Amino acid sequence: MTRKSAGETLAQVTAERRNPRGDVWFGGTGDAHLQAAEALLTEPYPSPRLNELHAWAVDPAGDHRTTGVYLGALGYTYSRDWLARKGLTSKPTTWAALLDPKLEGEVQVANPSSSGTAYTLLATWVQLFGEEQAFTFLKALDKNVSQYTLSGAAGARAAARGEAGIGIVFLHDAMTEKLAGYPLELVVPEEGTGYEIGCVSIIHGARHPESAKAFVDWALSKEAQELGEKARSHQWPSNATAAAPKAVLDLSAVKLIELDLHRFGKKTERARLLARWENEVRGGR
């Protein structure tokens, strides 16, 4: 097993398409899985467990080349200790609050070229605000960003350990740090937020296709998904019969936008948005 961010895994599966080294791609944001499905890098497999799943997980790509295993909301996190040290009197509650000049060098977020978390953030703002306003927002935010990390979860660890003031992350990653004893606050921005559907896919040309199918069937089962609690994974399970972890975010209290996964999962749209981010946001450094 190798652990990589969604963008890195997509790059590896693409590079190894004529001689794949892996059988199953497990986890990571759905947009990357959809792009792999579009490029026929994954195999169709309608698992017999599909009737156990929530509707959002059954067939994200439309051709059974990937299946949802969990859902997690995007937001940001900060330490109460950090807030006190900065002398900030009001708690941030919105995306717009991240542009406060007092936060210069205090925000950590991943690079959307490597991280599914950060690409979901980019897609969320494009859909929430419109593309032009989203890039105006991203360029303004860049002034407050201390580091664009490789991994999306890194911001939660950095905020927990005082290495950054605010980490923009999937909130289940922040919850893991909070439950480890760090004084973190989790923020679901008032304007609304996007989400990931973490997926599982069988790689085209897998050397062990029957084992791959068995793994997918297991990953979609109630028994497997209830291991999330033990594994300190606090996402919503896709199996409707599985009990969610006790610390899972209450989705009824979250203003989720209708994220267009098919649009943002297309190779051309992803490449266009990432190129614009590289040129206009990161290129401005």
Secondary structure, 3 states (H helix, E strand, C coil): CCCCCHHHHHHHHHHCCCCCCCCEEECCCHHHHHHHHHCCCEECCCCCCHHHECHHHHCCCCCCCCEEEEEEEEEEEEEHHHHHHHCCCCCCCCCHHHHCHHHCCCEEEECCCCCHHHHHHHHHHHHHHCHHHHHHHHHHHHCCEEEEECCCCHHHHHHHCCCCCEEEEEHHHHHHHHHCCCCEEEECCCCCECEEEEEEEEECCCCCHHHHHHHHHHHCCHHHHHHHCCCCCCCEECECCCCCCCCCCCHHHCCECCCCHHHHCCHHHHHHHHHHHHHHCHHHC
